[in-house]
Amino acid sequence: MAEQLTMPAIEQRLCTEIQILLALKPGDVSPDMSLRSLGMDSLRFVSLLIVIEKAFGLSLMKAGLKREAVQSVRTLAAAIHAGTHP
C-alpha cells in the first residue's frame, strides 16, 4: 500500500468492514469493542482476515498475528498499523 494509513483511518475502515461482515447497523461498532462481544466467530474472523488482506495489502497470518492482537477492533487496527509501517 503506497499511502501511510493512520490508526484512526484503519480503525474506521475495520469498523465499517466488521459492520458489513456481521450485518450490523452503522455505528454499532466502535474501536474499543471486543470482537467476541460483536459476535465474531472463527469463520467470520477468517473472512475478516481476507478483507484485511485485500484492503490493506497485508497478510496478518504471515506477519505472525498474536492472540492479543485480536481482542478488540483497536488492537487489530494496531496490528495492521504495525504491519503496514515497518
N, C-alpha and C positions, 0 to 999 in steps of 0.2 A: 504494500500500500504506500503510495507516494506521499500523501499528506500525513502530518503528525496529528493524531487524534488526542483530544483532551479527555480526562476522566469524565467530566460531565457529558460530553458527547457520546462516549462509549456507554455510560450508564443509561442515557436516554434511548439509545439505539437498542440496548438489551431489554429495557422495559417494554419498548414497542414490540420487539420480536417475541418476547415472552407472552405478552397480551394476545398476540395473534396465535401463537402456538397453543396456548391454553384456553382460547376463546373467551378471554376476559374483556371487560369494558375498558376503554381508555381511562387512565387514571387509577385503575385497580392495582397497578404495580408501581412500587417505589423502590429506590436503590437499597434501602435498609431492610427490605422484606426478605425473609428466608425463602429459598427456593422450595423447600419442603412445604412450608405453610401455603404456598401458592398452588400446591397440587402437582409439583414437578416429580414425576417418577422416572425410573431409569430409561424407559423407552423414549419418553419425551425429552429427556436430557440428551440422549444421543441425537435426536432431531435438532435440538438447540446447538449442539456442537457442530453439526453440518451447517447450520445457519451462520454460526460464528466464523467457520472456515471460509464460507463464501463472502460474507460481509466484510471481514477484516483481513482476509488472506493469511490466516493463522490456524495451524492445527495445534490445539491445546494438548491433545493427547501426545503428539510428538514432542511438544515443548516440556513435557513432564508435569502435567496438571496434578496438583496435590489436593487431597481431600478438603483441606481448609479453604481452598480457593472456590469451592462450590457451596459455601454456606449461605451466601446471600447474593443478590444482584451486584452489590458494591464489591464484594470480594472477587466475584467472577470478572467484573469490569477491571479490577486491579490486575488480575492475571492476564487479561487481554492487553491492557496498557503496557505491562512489563514485557509481554511478548512482541509488541509492535514498536517498542522503544528500547532496543538492546543497548 
